[in-house]
């Protein structure tokens, strides 16, 4: 079957760097590859709170196929030092993976 690999599954975000941003939202990119021998289907991305959304919709990923999941969150939620999570659900061998955005 398929095997989902993210080249980076978490971001540590400096609160000092966020404070200087003149924007209400910030987007994080999570690049992935199917390193398994079979195709896989990413069925959904479930975020831990309503302050974070994903632009993702169901997709089939062939072996060695690549893609990106974007998570968009509010700057205010990061400034409140809230850890944000998104669970990636698929039919891969590793069927549930967690992406993290952690303010420091």
C-alpha positions in Angstrom: 0.0 0.0 0.0 0.8 3.6 0.1 3.0 5.3 2.8 2.6 9.0 3.5 5.8 10.9 4.4 5.9 14.6 5.3 9.3 16.3 4.9 8.3 18.4 7.9 5.4 17.5 10.2 5.8 20.4 12.7 6.7 24.1 12.9 8.1 25.9 15.9 6.9 29.5 15.6 8.7 32.3 17.3 6.2 34.6 19.0 8.6 37.5 18.5 8.6 37.0 14.8 4.8 36.8 14.7 4.3 40.1 16.6 6.0 42.1 13.8 3.7 40.6 11.1 1.1 43.1 9.9 -1.6 40.5 9.1 -4.4 38.6 10.7 -3.6 35.1 9.4 -0.5 33.0 8.6 -0.3 29.9 6.4 2.0 26.9 6.9 3.0 24.5 4.2 3.4 20.7 4.8 4.9 18.9 1.8 4.4 15.2 1.4 5.3 12.2 -0.8 3.8 8.8 -1.1 6.9 6.6 -0.6 4.9 3.3 -0.7 4.4 0.9 -3.5 0.7 1.5 -4.0 -1.6 4.5 -4.4 -3.1 6.1 -1.4 -6.1 8.4 -0.8 -6.0 11.3 1.7 -9.6 11.5 2.7 -9.6 14.5 5.2 -7.6 16.9 7.3 -9.2 17.5 10.7 -8.0 20.6 12.6 -7.9 20.9 16.4 -9.8 24.2 16.5 -12.0 26.5 14.4 -9.1 29.0 14.3 -7.2 26.7 11.8 -8.4 25.6 8.4 -7.0 23.5 5.7 -7.3 24.1 1.9 -7.3 20.4 1.4 -9.8 18.2 -0.3 -9.7 14.5 -0.9 -7.0 13.4 -3.4 -5.4 10.2 -4.7 -1.6 10.1 -4.5 0.2 7.7 -6.8 3.5 6.0 -5.7 6.2 8.8 -5.5 3.5 11.4 -6.0 4.0 14.6 -4.1 1.7 17.3 -2.8 1.2 20.0 -0.2 -1.3 20.6 2.6 -1.7 24.2 3.7 -2.9 25.1 7.2 -4.1 28.6 7.7 -4.5 30.0 11.2 -5.0 33.3 13.0 -2.0 35.2 14.4 -4.0 35.8 17.6 -4.4 32.1 18.2 -0.6 31.7 18.0 0.0 34.7 20.2 -2.2 33.1 22.9 0.4 30.3 22.9 -2.1 27.7 21.7 -0.6 24.6 20.1 -2.4 23.8 16.9 -2.8 20.3 15.4 -4.3 18.8 12.3 -4.9 15.1 11.8 -4.3 13.7 8.3 -6.6 10.7 7.6 -5.8 8.4 4.7 -5.8 4.8 3.7 -2.0 4.6 3.8 -0.2 2.0 5.9 0.3 4.9 8.4 -3.3 6.0 8.2 -3.4 8.8 10.8 -0.7 11.4 10.9 -0.6 14.6 13.0 0.8 17.9 11.8 1.7 20.5 14.5 2.2 24.2 14.8 3.8 25.1 18.1 4.4 28.7 19.3 7.6 29.2 21.3 
